[in-house]
Amino acid sequence: MAIRNSAFLYRSPSDSLIQARMADISIGGFLCRCEERFILGENIHCIVSLSSGAPARDDAYLRGEAQVVRVLSEEDGSFAVACRIEGYEIVPSDALRLRLDL
């Protein structure tokens, strides 16, 4: 399903969030674009808004773990990052308020 949701990626819970633009998501994975390069096979964490547009206080989010399965350099200097979702949970924005600075 093609979407334009906001997403955030991070390598460990203490790391800064890397903002990404979702391009596609399915039950097994997602494709996003971001300014940070990831390594093929790298295990990362993700937070994906389940509503379209910018993150808001009343949104629900998918929070989970993923493995990077493809990384492509884009002409504008950004990266297309494809990930396989390893596990996830649906959480309300209240659970992420401090992490996302809502």
Phi and psi in degrees as GROMACS dihedral restraints (atoms count N, CA, C in turn):
[ dihedral_restraints ]
;  ai    aj    ak    al  type     phi  dphi    fc
    3     4     5     6     1   -75.4    20    10
    4     5     6     7     1   130.7    20    10
    6     7     8     9     1  -142.0    20    10
    7     8     9    10     1   171.7    20    10
    9    10    11    12     1  -133.6    20    10
   10    11    12    13     1    39.4    20    10
   12    13    14    15     1   -75.5    20    10
   13    14    15    16     1   158.6    20    10
   15    16    17    18     1   -79.6    20    10
   16    17    18    19     1   147.2    20    10
   18    19    20    21     1  -144.6    20    10
   19    20    21    22     1   157.9    20    10
   21    22    23    24     1  -134.1    20    10
   22    23    24    25     1   135.7    20    10
   24    25    26    27     1  -119.5    20    10
   25    26    27    28     1   149.3    20    10
   27    28    29    30     1  -156.9    20    10
   28    29    30    31     1   150.8    20    10
   30    31    32    33     1   -83.2    20    10
   31    32    33    34     1   -37.9    20    10
   33    34    35    36     1  -143.7    20    10
   34    35    36    37     1   159.2    20    10
   36    37    38    39     1   -56.0    20    10
   37    38    39    40     1   -25.2    20    10
   39    40    41    42     1   -90.2    20    10
   40    41    42    43     1    -5.5    20    10
   42    43    44    45     1   -78.8    20    10
   43    44    45    46     1   157.8    20    10
   45    46    47    48     1   -68.2    20    10
   46    47    48    49     1   151.7    20    10
   48    49    50    51     1   -76.8    20    10
   49    50    51    52     1   142.1    20    10
   51    52    53    54     1  -108.9    20    10
   52    53    54    55     1   115.5    20    10
   54    55    56    57     1   -73.4    20    10
   55    56    57    58     1   139.0    20    10
   57    58    59    60     1  -136.3    20    10
   58    59    60    61     1   159.2    20    10
   60    61    62    63     1  -111.6    20    10
   61    62    63    64     1   117.8    20    10
   63    64    65    66     1   -69.9    20    10
   64    65    66    67     1   137.8    20    10
   66    67    68    69     1  -109.5    20    10
   67    68    69    70     1   -33.5    20    10
   69    70    71    72     1  -159.5    20    10
   70    71    72    73     1   146.2    20    10
   72    73    74    75     1  -146.3    20    10
   73    74    75    76     1   145.3    20    10
   75    76    77    78     1  -141.8    20    10
   76    77    78    79     1  -179.0    20    10
   78    79    80    81     1   -61.8    20    10
   79    80    81    82     1   -27.3    20    10
   81    82    83    84     1  -102.2    20    10
   82    83    84    85     1   -12.5    20    10
   84    85    86    87     1  -179.5    20    10
   85    86    87    88     1  -172.1    20    10
   87    88    89    90     1  -152.4    20    10
   88    89    90    91     1   161.1    20    10
   90    91    92    93     1  -123.6    20    10
   91    92    93    94     1   129.8    20    10
   93    94    95    96     1  -138.7    20    10
   94    95    96    97     1   167.7    20    10
   96    97    98    99     1  -121.8    20    10
   97    98    99   100     1   136.1    20    10
   99   100   101   102     1  -150.6    20    10
  100   101   102   103     1   173.1    20    10
  102   103   104   105     1   -90.4    20    10
  103   104   105   106     1    -7.0    20    10
  105   106   107   108     1  -104.8    20    10
  106   107   108   109     1   139.0    20    10
  108   109   110   111     1   -86.6    20    10
  109   110   111   112     1   135.8    20    10
  111   112   113   114     1  -113.6    20    10
  112   113   114   115     1   161.5    20    10
  114   115   116   117     1   -99.6    20    10
  115   116   117   118     1   135.2    20    10
  117   118   119   120     1   -53.9    20    10
  118   119   120   121     1   128.8    20    10
  120   121   122   123     1    89.6    20    10
  121   122   123   124     1    -8.0    20    10
  123   124   125   126     1   -66.3    20    10
  124   125   126   127     1   139.1    20    10
  126   127   128   129     1   -93.2    20    10
  127   128   129   130     1   127.6    20    10
  129   130   131   132     1  -131.7    20    10
  130   131   132   133     1   172.9    20    10
  132   133   134   135     1  -112.3    20    10
  133   134   135   136     1   151.0    20    10
  135   136   137   138     1  -139.1    20    10
  136   137   138   139     1   152.0    20    10
  138   139   140   141     1  -132.5    20    10
  139   140   141   142     1   120.4    20    10
  141   142   143   144     1  -122.7    20    10
  142   143   144   145     1   127.4    20    10
  144   145   146   147     1   -69.5    20    10
  145   146   147   148     1   134.8    20    10
  147   148   149   150     1   -93.3    20    10
  148   149   150   151     1     4.4    20    10
  150   151   152   153     1  -115.8    20    10
  151   152   153   154     1   157.2    20    10
  153   154   155   156     1   -79.8    20    10
  154   155   156   157     1   151.9    20    10
  156   157   158   159     1    94.2    20    10
  157   158   159   160     1  -164.4    20    10
  159   160   161   162     1   -71.8    20    10
  160   161   162   163     1   152.0    20    10
  162   163   164   165     1   -57.9    20    10
  163   164   165   166     1   141.2    20    10
  165   166   167   168     1  -134.9    20    10
  166   167   168   169     1   164.8    20    10
  168   169   170   171     1   -62.6    20    10
  169   170   171   172     1   -28.3    20    10
  171   172   173   174     1  -104.2    20    10
  172   173   174   175     1    14.2    20    10
  174   175   176   177     1   -74.2    20    10
  175   176   177   178     1   158.6    20    10
  177   178   179   180     1  -106.2    20    10
  178   179   180   181     1   153.3    20    10
  180   181   182   183     1  -132.1    20    10
  181   182   183   184     1   150.0    20    10
  183   184   185   186     1   -95.4    20    10
  184   185   186   187     1   123.7    20    10
  186   187   188   189     1  -119.7    20    10
  187   188   189   190     1   128.1    20    10
  189   190   191   192     1  -165.5    20    10
  190   191   192   193     1  -170.7    20    10
  192   193   194   195     1  -113.6    20    10
  193   194   195   196     1   148.2    20    10
  195   196   197   198     1  -147.6    20    10
  196   197   198   199     1   161.8    20    10
  198   199   200   201     1  -119.2    20    10
  199   200   201   202     1   132.1    20    10
  201   202   203   204     1   -71.8    20    10
  202   203   204   205     1   122.5    20    10
  204   205   206   207     1  -113.5    20    10
  205   206   207   208     1   -11.2    20    10
  207   208   209   210     1  -160.7    20    10
  208   209   210   211     1   140.0    20    10
  210   211   212   213     1  -136.2    20    10
  211   212   213   214     1   124.5    20    10
  213   214   215   216     1  -123.5    20    10
  214   215   216   217     1   135.8    20    10
  216   217   218   219     1   -81.2    20    10
  217   218   219   220     1   130.8    20    10
  219   220   221   222     1   -94.2    20    10
  220   221   222   223     1   159.4    20    10
  222   223   224   225     1   -61.9    20    10
  223   224   225   226     1   -29.6    20    10
  225   226   227   228     1   -84.0    20    10
  226   227   228   229     1     5.1    20    10
  228   229   230   231     1    93.0    20    10
  229   230   231   232     1    -6.9    20    10
  231   232   233   234     1   -86.1    20    10
  232   233   234   235     1  -179.9    20    10
  234   235   236   237     1  -129.0    20    10
  235   236   237   238     1   138.6    20    10
  237   238   239   240     1   -92.8    20    10
  238   239   240   241     1   123.6    20    10
  240   241   242   243     1  -121.3    20    10
  241   242   243   244     1   119.0    20    10
  243   244   245   246     1  -102.6    20    10
  244   245   246   247     1   133.8    20    10
  246   247   248   249     1  -132.1    20    10
  247   248   249   250     1   145.8    20    10
  249   250   251   252     1   -95.8    20    10
  250   251   252   253     1   126.6    20    10
  252   253   254   255     1   -75.4    20    10
  253   254   255   256     1   124.7    20    10
  255   256   257   258     1   -95.3    20    10
  256   257   258   259     1   -28.7    20    10
  258   259   260   261     1  -175.9    20    10
  259   260   261   262     1   151.8    20    10
  261   262   263   264     1  -158.0    20    10
  262   263   264   265     1   166.6    20    10
  264   265   266   267     1  -142.8    20    10
  265   266   267   268     1   154.0    20    10
  267   268   269   270     1   -96.6    20    10
  268   269   270   271     1   127.3    20    10
  270   271   272   273     1  -130.4    20    10
  271   272   273   274     1   146.6    20    10
  273   274   275   276     1   -74.9    20    10
  274   275   276   277     1   161.3    20    10
  276   277   278   279     1   -59.5    20    10
  277   278   279   280     1   -30.5    20    10
  279   280   281   282     1   -56.5    20    10
  280   281   282   283     1   -35.7    20    10
  282   283   284   285     1   -71.3    20    10
  283   284   285   286     1   -17.1    20    10
  285   286   287   288     1  -118.3    20    10
  286   287   288   289     1     4.7    20    10
  288   289   290   291     1   -50.9    20    10
  289   290   291   292     1   -49.0    20    10
  291   292   293   294     1   -69.8    20    10
  292   293   294   295     1   -39.7    20    10
  294   295   296   297     1   -65.8    20    10
  295   296   297   298     1   -37.5    20    10
  297   298   299   300     1   -96.0    20    10
  298   299   300   301     1    -3.1    20    10
  300   301   302   303     1    56.5    20    10
  301   302   303   304     1    49.4    20    10
